[in-house]
């Protein structure tokens, strides 16, 4: 009894055998057609970055020779512009430590200033004009003057 199979098992074996035969037939059909070669599967990239089926040796493209003297690498010159003083209000000032902050009226940015760049008698709430300079710690106000004196 060990050698006997049930009806369902025999049917499953027949289905598997039929699938194997179908797979073998389709494989032979592909080989006979000859459409699946390795060369047909390769894609090349041309100089412009587009995919193409033509290898680079067969492409005829004229390459332009670029002379080293023709390449110009530089930054554009900064145009000379007259600096216009900015207007602001002294937002905070600590006279004992000698620094404060000016809030720009146009952009609401705050700029640090030291008492050495400020006029005598500077206090919170005063309208001032100033210029800004870059420092190692960021932008700070210099050449501060009271707005009502100009």
Backbone as a printed PyTorch tensor [residue, N CA C, xyz], in Angstrom:
tensor([[[  0.7920,  -1.1970,   0.0000],
         [  0.0000,   0.0000,   0.0000],
         [  0.8390,   1.2680,   0.0000]],

        [[  2.0950,   1.1050,   0.3380],
         [  2.9430,   2.2740,   0.4080],
         [  3.1680,   2.8830,  -0.9570]],

        [[  3.0720,   2.0910,  -2.0340],
         [  3.3190,   2.5830,  -3.3700],
         [  2.1120,   3.2020,  -4.0280]],

        [[  0.9580,   3.1250,  -3.4770],
         [ -0.2310,   3.6540,  -4.1320],
         [ -0.3910,   5.1430,  -3.8520]],

        [[ -0.9190,   5.8600,  -4.8400],
         [ -1.1510,   7.2920,  -4.6950],
         [ -2.6370,   7.5610,  -4.8010]],

        [[ -3.0130,   8.6400,  -4.1730],
         [ -4.4190,   9.0200,  -4.2740],
         [ -4.6600,   9.7190,  -5.6060]],

        [[ -5.9160,   9.8800,  -5.9410],
         [ -6.3030,  10.5240,  -7.2030],
         [ -5.8010,  11.9650,  -7.2580]],

        [[ -5.8990,  12.7140,  -6.1630],
         [ -5.4960,  14.1250,  -6.1160],
         [ -3.9900,  14.2780,  -6.3480]],

        [[ -3.2190,  13.3450,  -5.7760],
         [ -1.7690,  13.4340,  -5.9490],
         [ -1.3810,  13.1950,  -7.4010]],

        [[ -2.0350,  12.2180,  -8.0460],
         [ -1.7410,  11.9460,  -9.4520],
         [ -2.1050,  13.1390, -10.3320]],

        [[ -3.2140,  13.8060, -10.0320],
         [ -3.6350,  14.9800, -10.8030],
         [ -2.6250,  16.1260, -10.6260]],

        [[ -2.1500,  16.3270,  -9.4210],
         [ -1.1530,  17.3850,  -9.1710],
         [  0.1390,  17.0960,  -9.9310]],

        [[  0.5600,  15.8350,  -9.9490],
         [  1.7620,  15.4580, -10.6950],
         [  1.5800,  15.7220, -12.1880]],

        [[  0.4040,  15.4430, -12.7150],
         [  0.1300,  15.6920, -14.1340],
         [  0.1910,  17.1870, -14.4370]],

        [[ -0.3610,  18.0190, -13.5460],
         [ -0.3270,  19.4790, -13.7460],
         [  1.1080,  19.9970, -13.7310]],

        [[  1.9170,  19.4940, -12.7880],
         [  3.3160,  19.9230, -12.7150],
         [  4.0670,  19.5400, -13.9800]],

        [[  3.8020,  18.3140, -14.4530],
         [  4.4570,  17.8540, -15.6690],
         [  4.0470,  18.7090, -16.8750]],

        [[  2.7680,  19.0880, -16.9450],
         [  2.2790,  19.9260, -18.0420],
         [  2.9330,  21.3070, -17.9950]],

        [[  3.1100,  21.8720, -16.8010],
         [  3.7640,  23.1790, -16.6570],
         [  5.2210,  23.0980, -17.1110]],

        [[  5.9080,  22.0180, -16.7410],
         [  7.2950,  21.8490, -17.1490],
         [  7.4200,  21.7840, -18.6670]],

        [[  6.5130,  21.0460, -19.2780],
         [  6.5380,  20.9260, -20.7380],
         [  6.2640,  22.2700, -21.4110]],

        [[  5.3040,  23.0260, -20.8990],
         [  4.9770,  24.3410, -21.4580],
         [  6.1650,  25.2980, -21.3270]],

        [[  6.8210,  25.2560, -20.1770],
         [  7.9930,  26.1010, -19.9570],
         [  9.1110,  25.7370, -20.9270]],

        [[  9.3240,  24.4340, -21.1230],
         [ 10.3490,  23.9700, -22.0540],
         [ 10.0390,  24.4130, -23.4800]],

        [[  8.7720,  24.3440, -23.9000],
         [  8.3710,  24.7690, -25.2550],
         [  8.6050,  26.2700, -25.4590]],

        [[  8.2140,  27.0680, -24.4510],
         [  8.3900,  28.5220, -24.6000],
         [  9.8680,  28.8880, -24.6300]],

        [[ 10.7030,  28.1700, -23.8740],
         [ 12.1350,  28.4120, -23.8820],
         [ 12.7350,  28.1110, -25.2600]],

        [[ 12.3170,  26.9880, -25.8530],
         [ 12.7940,  26.6300, -27.1860],
         [ 12.3140,  27.6180, -28.2380]],

        [[ 11.0950,  28.1500, -28.0720],
         [ 10.5640,  29.1320, -29.0200],
         [ 11.3720,  30.4250, -28.9570]],

        [[ 11.7610,  30.8380, -27.7610],
         [ 12.5800,  32.0530, -27.6190],
         [ 13.9400,  31.8660, -28.2720]],

        [[ 14.5150,  30.6890, -28.0660],
         [ 15.8210,  30.4250, -28.6700],
         [ 15.7290,  30.4030, -30.1880]],

        [[ 14.6640,  29.8490, -30.7040],
         [ 14.5010,  29.7730, -32.1580],
         [ 14.3030,  31.1560, -32.7610]],

        [[ 13.6240,  32.0340, -32.0460],
         [ 13.3810,  33.3900, -32.5510],
         [ 14.6440,  34.2270, -32.5750]],

        [[ 15.5790,  34.0090, -31.6390],
         [ 16.8420,  34.7400, -31.6110],
         [ 16.7070,  36.1970, -31.2540]],

        [[ 15.6630,  36.6210, -30.5700],
         [ 15.4730,  38.0420, -30.2630],
         [ 16.0480,  38.4450, -28.9190]],

        [[ 16.5240,  37.5000, -28.1610],
         [ 16.9720,  37.8230, -26.8180],
         [ 18.4830,  37.6790, -26.6980]],

        [[ 19.2160,  38.5210, -27.3700],
         [ 20.6700,  38.4730, -27.2600],
         [ 21.1360,  39.5290, -26.2580]],

        [[ 22.3090,  39.3330, -25.7380],
         [ 22.8640,  40.2460, -24.7380],
         [ 23.0910,  41.6400, -25.3150]],

        [[ 23.5380,  41.7030, -26.5620],
         [ 23.8090,  42.9870, -27.2040],
         [ 22.5550,  43.8340, -27.3590]],

        [[ 21.4180,  43.1780, -27.5370],
         [ 20.1700,  43.9360, -27.6870],
         [ 19.6720,  44.4810, -26.3670]],

        [[ 20.1480,  43.9320, -25.2590],
         [ 19.6910,  44.3860, -23.9490],
         [ 20.5100,  45.5560, -23.4120]],

        [[ 21.6700,  45.8290, -23.9840],
         [ 22.5410,  46.8860, -23.4850],
         [ 22.0440,  48.2470, -23.9600]],

        [[ 22.0790,  49.2070, -23.0480],
         [ 21.7440,  50.5930, -23.3850],
         [ 22.9810,  51.4440, -23.1400]],

        [[ 23.2240,  52.3900, -24.0140],
         [ 24.3810,  53.2740, -23.9160],
         [ 23.8990,  54.6700, -23.5550]],

        [[ 24.7560,  55.4410, -22.9600],
         [ 24.4570,  56.8260, -22.6250],
         [ 25.3410,  57.7030, -23.4810]],

        [[ 24.7290,  58.6460, -24.2090],
         [ 25.5260,  59.5240, -25.0590],
         [ 26.0820,  60.6930, -24.2500]],

        [[ 26.7820,  61.5980, -24.8950],
         [ 27.4380,  62.7160, -24.2210],
         [ 26.4460,  63.6790, -23.5840]],

        [[ 25.2140,  63.6900, -24.0860],
         [ 24.2030,  64.5840, -23.5290],
         [ 23.4070,  63.9400, -22.4080]],

        [[ 23.7040,  62.6730, -22.0780],
         [ 23.0170,  61.9980, -20.9910],
         [ 21.7680,  61.2530, -21.4150]],

        [[ 21.5360,  61.0790, -22.7090],
         [ 20.3570,  60.3690, -23.2070],
         [ 20.6980,  58.9000, -23.4510]],

        [[ 19.7220,  58.0040, -23.2060],
         [ 19.9170,  56.5830, -23.4750],
         [ 19.8000,  56.3270, -24.9680]],

        [[ 20.6760,  55.4510, -25.4790],
         [ 20.6640,  55.1100, -26.8940],
         [ 21.0950,  53.6530, -27.0530]],

        [[ 20.7570,  53.0550, -28.1650],
         [ 21.1490,  51.6700, -28.4290],
         [ 22.4070,  51.5940, -29.2740]],

        [[ 22.9670,  52.7190, -29.6610],
         [ 24.1610,  52.7580, -30.5080],
         [ 25.3910,  52.9060, -29.6120]],

        [[ 26.3730,  52.0060, -29.7220],
         [ 27.5790,  52.1320, -28.8930],
         [ 28.3780,  53.3820, -29.2560]],

        [[ 29.1930,  53.8740, -28.3360],
         [ 29.9110,  55.1340, -28.5870],
         [ 30.8760,  55.0630, -29.7650]],

        [[ 31.4070,  53.8750, -30.0820],
         [ 32.3460,  53.7690, -31.2050],
         [ 31.6410,  54.0320, -32.5280]],

        [[ 30.3630,  53.6710, -32.6230],
         [ 29.6360,  53.8100, -33.8800],
         [ 29.0150,  55.1940, -34.0530]],

        [[ 28.9180,  55.9170, -32.9670],
         [ 28.3500,  57.2690, -33.0550],
         [ 29.3930,  58.2170, -33.6200]],

        [[ 28.9560,  59.0540, -34.5220],
         [ 29.8630,  60.0520, -35.0620],
         [ 29.4650,  61.4030, -34.5200]],

        [[ 30.2770,  61.9000, -33.6550],
         [ 30.0010,  63.1990, -33.0590],
         [ 31.3010,  63.9820, -33.0480]],

        [[ 31.2070,  65.1820, -33.5190],
         [ 32.3910,  66.0190, -33.5470],
         [ 32.6090,  66.5990, -32.1540]],

        [[ 33.7850,  66.3940, -31.6720],
         [ 34.1230,  66.9540, -30.3670],
         [ 34.8810,  68.2540, -30.5770]],

        [[ 34.4460,  69.2450, -29.8490],
         [ 35.0970,  70.5390, -29.9600],
         [ 36.3100,  70.5540, -29.0460]],

        [[ 37.3950,  71.0430, -29.5600],
         [ 38.5790,  71.1970, -28.7510],
         [ 38.4770,  72.5290, -28.0090]],

        [[ 38.6370,  72.4700, -26.7280],
         [ 38.5590,  73.6770, -25.9070],
         [ 39.9610,  74.0090, -25.4380]],

        [[ 40.3460,  75.2320, -25.6990],
         [ 41.6690,  75.6720, -25.2730],
         [ 41.5890,  76.1820, -23.8460]],

        [[ 42.6310,  75.9460, -23.1130],
         [ 42.6830,  76.3650, -21.7180],
         [ 42.5800,  77.8880, -21.5860]],

        [[ 43.0860,  78.6040, -22.5730],
         [ 43.0650,  80.0690, -22.5240],
         [ 41.6450,  80.6220, -22.6710]],

        [[ 40.7450,  79.8190, -23.2890],
         [ 39.3770,  80.2840, -23.5190],
         [ 38.4970,  80.1890, -22.2740]],

        [[ 38.9380,  79.4670, -21.2650],
         [ 38.1370,  79.2990, -20.0540],
         [ 38.4320,  80.4580, -19.1180]],

        [[ 37.3820,  81.1790, -18.7360],
         [ 37.5340,  82.3100, -17.8330],
         [ 36.8160,  81.9900, -16.5230]],

        [[ 37.5840,  81.9560, -15.4620],
         [ 37.0170,  81.6850, -14.1490],
         [ 37.3220,  82.8900, -13.2700]],

        [[ 36.2740,  83.5940, -12.8850],
         [ 36.4670,  84.7470, -12.0180],
         [ 35.1240,  85.1370, -11.4150]],

        [[ 35.1850,  86.0010, -10.4660],
         [ 33.9590,  86.5410,  -9.8860],
         [ 33.7250,  87.9220, -10.4700]],

        [[ 32.4720,  88.2840, -10.6730],
         [ 32.2210,  89.6040, -11.2340],
         [ 32.6510,  90.6990, -10.2720]],

        [[ 33.1120,  91.7940, -10.8430],
         [ 33.5370,  92.9150, -10.0110],
         [ 32.3300,  93.5440,  -9.3420]],

        [[ 32.5300,  93.9200,  -8.1040],
         [ 31.4640,  94.5620,  -7.3500],
         [ 31.3670,  96.0180,  -7.7830]],

        [[ 30.1670,  96.4000,  -8.1280],
         [ 29.9680,  97.7800,  -8.5600],
         [ 30.0450,  98.7120,  -7.3600]],

        [[ 30.6450,  99.8310,  -7.5990],
         [ 30.7520, 100.8240,  -6.5370],
         [ 29.3950, 101.4960,  -6.3560]],

        [[ 28.8230, 101.3360,  -5.1960],
         [ 27.5470, 101.9810,  -4.8940],
         [ 27.7180, 102.8120,  -3.6310]],

        [[ 27.0180, 103.8840,  -3.6090],
         [ 27.0840, 104.7440,  -2.4370],
         [ 26.2220, 104.1270,  -1.3420]],

        [[ 26.8190, 103.9810,  -0.1760],
         [ 26.0750, 103.3970,   0.9300],
         [ 25.1060, 104.4200,   1.4980]],

        [[ 23.8980, 103.9580,   1.6980],
         [ 22.8580, 104.7970,   2.2960],
         [ 22.7170, 104.3650,   3.7460]],

        [[ 22.7350, 105.3130,   4.6780],
         [ 22.6250, 104.9010,   6.0780],
         [ 21.2510, 104.2850,   6.3680]],

        [[ 21.2550, 103.3110,   7.2460],
         [ 20.0170, 102.6400,   7.6320],
         [ 19.4120, 103.3850,   8.8130]],

        [[ 18.0990, 103.2650,   8.9460],
         [ 17.4050, 103.9160,  10.0790],
         [ 16.9160, 102.8410,  11.0350]],

        [[ 17.0250, 103.1310,  12.3090],
         [ 16.5840, 102.1560,  13.2950],
         [ 16.2970, 102.8040,  14.6310]],

        [[ 15.8650, 101.9740,  15.5580],
         [ 15.5470, 102.4310,  16.9160],
         [ 16.3890, 101.6030,  17.8870]],

        [[ 16.9310, 102.2530,  18.9060],
         [ 17.7130, 101.5350,  19.9040],
         [ 16.7450, 100.6820,  20.7030]],

        [[ 16.8660,  99.3880,  20.5670],
         [ 15.9530,  98.4380,  21.2010],
         [ 16.3920,  98.1440,  22.6330]],

        [[ 17.7130,  98.0190,  22.8230],
         [ 18.2510,  97.6810,  24.1390],
         [ 19.6170,  98.3310,  24.2570]],

        [[ 19.9250,  98.8640,  25.4280],
         [ 21.2450,  99.4290,  25.6670],
         [ 21.6020,  99.2370,  27.1290]],

        [[ 22.7840,  98.6780,  27.3880],
         [ 23.2910,  98.4850,  28.7410],
         [ 24.5270,  99.3570,  28.8680]],

        [[ 24.3960, 100.4690,  29.5790],
         [ 25.5010, 101.4280,  29.6760],
         [ 26.6460, 100.8960,  30.5260]],

        [[ 26.3540, 100.0590,  31.5100],
         [ 27.4340,  99.5400,  32.3580],
         [ 28.3100,  98.5500,  31.5930]],

        [[ 27.7490,  97.7820,  30.6720],
         [ 28.5340,  96.8250,  29.8900],
         [ 28.9870,  97.4150,  28.5620]],

        [[ 28.3460,  98.4740,  28.0790],
         [ 28.8040,  99.1800,  26.8900],
         [ 28.3680,  98.5780,  25.5630]],

        [[ 27.2180,  97.9560,  25.5240],
         [ 26.7160,  97.4270,  24.2580],
         [ 25.2020,  97.5470,  24.2260]],

        [[ 24.6550,  97.3230,  23.0110],
         [ 23.2090,  97.3730,  22.8520],
         [ 22.8110,  96.7950,  21.5040]],

        [[ 21.5200,  96.9150,  21.1920],
         [ 20.9870,  96.4060,  19.9340],
         [ 20.1100,  97.4690,  19.2900]],

        [[ 20.2420,  97.5880,  17.9780],
         [ 19.4230,  98.5130,  17.1980],
         [ 18.5210,  97.6840,  16.3020]],

        [[ 17.2360,  98.0120,  16.2940],
         [ 16.2800,  97.3130,  15.4410],
         [ 16.0560,  98.1550,  14.1930]],

        [[ 16.3370,  97.5650,  13.0390],
         [ 16.1750,  98.2540,  11.7580],
         [ 14.6860,  98.5020,  11.5130]],

        [[ 14.3380,  99.7130,  11.0950],
         [ 12.9250, 100.0600,  10.8780],
         [ 12.3710,  99.4200,   9.6050]],

        [[ 13.2150,  99.1540,   8.6170],
         [ 12.7470,  98.5930,   7.3580],
         [ 12.5650,  97.0720,   7.4250]],

        [[ 13.5480,  96.3840,   7.9800],
         [ 13.5070,  94.9240,   7.9290],
         [ 13.2600,  94.2630,   9.2780]],

        [[ 13.1810,  95.0010,  10.3230],
         [ 13.0090,  94.5180,  11.7060],
         [ 14.1370,  93.5920,  12.1410]],

        [[ 15.3080,  93.6710,  11.4720],
         [ 16.4960,  92.9450,  11.9200],
         [ 17.1050,  93.7060,  13.0880]],

        [[ 17.7440,  92.9570,  13.9950],
         [ 18.4210,  93.5860,  15.1260],
         [ 19.9230,  93.4740,  14.9180]],

        [[ 20.6290,  94.5700,  15.1560],
         [ 22.0690,  94.6090,  14.9820],
         [ 22.7340,  94.9950,  16.2950]],

        [[ 23.7940,  94.2950,  16.6220],
         [ 24.5890,  94.5760,  17.8160],
         [ 25.3980,  95.8460,  17.5910]],

        [[ 25.6020,  96.6220,  18.6350],
         [ 26.5360,  97.7440,  18.5390],
         [ 27.2900,  97.8770,  19.8520]],

        [[ 28.5100,  98.4180,  19.7370],
         [ 29.3250,  98.6900,  20.9110],
         [ 29.3160, 100.1860,  21.1570]],

        [[ 29.4970, 100.5760,  22.3860],
         [ 29.4030, 101.9900,  22.7600],
         [ 30.4660, 102.8340,  22.0610]],

        [[ 31.5640, 102.2240,  21.6090],
         [ 32.6010, 102.9960,  20.9170],
         [ 32.1190, 103.4950,  19.5540]],

        [[ 31.1040, 102.8460,  18.9640],
         [ 30.5580, 103.2880,  17.6800],
         [ 29.3270, 104.1650,  17.8470]],

        [[ 28.9160, 104.4330,  19.0730],
         [ 27.6790, 105.1760,  19.3380],
         [ 28.0080, 106.5860,  19.8420]],

        [[ 27.1130, 107.5440,  19.6010],
         [ 27.3330, 108.9010,  20.1240],
         [ 27.0760, 108.9620,  21.6320]],

        [[ 27.5540, 110.0210,  22.2240],
         [ 27.3460, 110.2540,  23.6600],
         [ 25.8590, 110.4620,  23.9150]],

        [[ 25.3380, 109.8710,  24.9590],
         [ 23.9420, 110.0750,  25.3280],
         [ 22.9640, 109.1410,  24.6340]],

        [[ 23.4310, 108.0600,  24.0810],
         [ 22.5220, 107.1120,  23.4290],
         [ 21.7010, 106.3940,  24.4970]],

        [[ 20.4250, 106.1730,  24.2020],
         [ 19.5380, 105.5200,  25.1690],
         [ 18.4910, 104.7120,  24.4120]],

        [[ 17.7870, 103.8470,  25.1290],
         [ 16.7500, 103.0160,  24.5100],
         [ 15.6270, 103.8960,  23.9730]],

        [[ 15.1090, 103.5400,  22.8130],
         [ 13.9960, 104.2600,  22.2140],
         [ 14.3930, 105.3740,  21.2630]],

        [[ 15.6730, 105.7330,  21.2010],
         [ 16.1120, 106.8180,  20.3260],
         [ 16.1790, 106.3380,  18.8790]],

        [[ 15.7690, 107.2060,  17.9460],
         [ 15.9040, 106.9250,  16.5230],
         [ 17.3220, 107.2660,  16.0990]],

        [[ 17.9430, 106.3520,  15.3610],
         [ 19.3310, 106.5400,  14.9360],
         [ 19.4860, 106.1420,  13.4800]],

        [[ 20.5700, 106.6260,  12.8860],
         [ 20.9960, 106.1550,  11.5690],
         [ 22.3330, 105.4540,  11.7760]],

        [[ 22.5880, 104.4490,  10.9520],
         [ 23.8110, 103.6630,  11.1500],
         [ 24.1610, 102.9240,   9.8650]],

        [[ 25.3750, 102.4370,   9.8250],
         [ 25.8450, 101.5630,   8.7640],
         [ 26.1420, 100.2100,   9.3980]],

        [[ 26.1700,  99.1630,   8.5700],
         [ 26.4840,  97.8490,   9.1300],
         [ 27.7820,  97.3320,   8.5320]],

        [[ 28.4980,  96.5600,   9.3420],
         [ 29.7450,  95.9170,   8.9310],
         [ 29.7250,  94.4750,   9.3790]],

        [[ 30.4480,  93.6550,   8.6390],
         [ 30.5650,  92.2500,   9.0190],
         [ 31.7070,  92.1080,  10.0190]],

        [[ 31.4390,  91.3770,  11.0740],
         [ 32.4520,  91.0810,  12.0820],
         [ 32.5800,  89.5630,  12.1870]],

        [[ 33.5550,  89.0670,  12.9380],
         [ 33.6700,  87.6090,  13.0750],
         [ 32.4210,  86.9530,  13.6720]],

        [[ 31.6380,  87.6860,  14.4290],
         [ 30.4380,  87.1270,  15.0520],
         [ 29.1480,  87.4980,  14.3310]],

        [[ 29.2380,  88.1670,  13.1990],
         [ 28.0430,  88.5400,  12.4550],
         [ 28.0370,  90.0240,  12.1180]],

        [[ 26.8820,  90.5150,  11.7240],
         [ 26.7650,  91.9220,  11.3420],
         [ 26.5930,  92.7770,  12.5990]],

        [[ 27.2600,  93.9600,  12.6000],
         [ 27.0860,  94.8860,  13.7220],
         [ 27.0130,  96.3120,  13.1920]],

        [[ 26.4130,  97.1730,  13.9840],
         [ 26.1860,  98.5650,  13.5780],
         [ 27.4080,  99.4100,  13.9190]],

        [[ 27.7560, 100.3030,  12.9700],
         [ 28.8690, 101.2430,  13.1760],
         [ 28.4100, 102.6210,  12.6980]],

        [[ 29.1830, 103.6240,  12.9980],
         [ 28.9020, 105.0190,  12.6010],
         [ 27.4760, 105.4140,  12.9740]],

        [[ 27.1270, 105.2200,  14.2150],
         [ 25.7690, 105.5070,  14.6910],
         [ 25.6320, 107.0040,  14.9710]],

        [[ 24.5310, 107.5800,  14.5210],
         [ 24.2410, 108.9940,  14.7630],
         [ 22.7480, 109.1190,  15.0540]],

        [[ 22.3880, 110.1320,  15.8110],
         [ 20.9670, 110.3610,  16.0970],
         [ 20.2720, 110.8310,  14.8350]],

        [[ 19.0670, 110.3480,  14.5750],
         [ 18.3430, 110.6610,  13.3550],
         [ 17.8460, 112.0910,  13.3550]],

        [[ 17.5390, 112.6570,  14.4930],
         [ 17.0180, 114.0250,  14.5160],
         [ 18.1000, 115.0680,  14.3640]],

        [[ 19.3640, 114.7070,  14.4260],
         [ 20.4530, 115.6730,  14.2750],
         [ 20.8700, 115.8380,  12.8100]],

        [[ 20.3850, 114.9790,  11.9100],
         [ 20.8230, 115.0740,  10.5170],
         [ 19.8880, 115.8660,   9.6870]]])
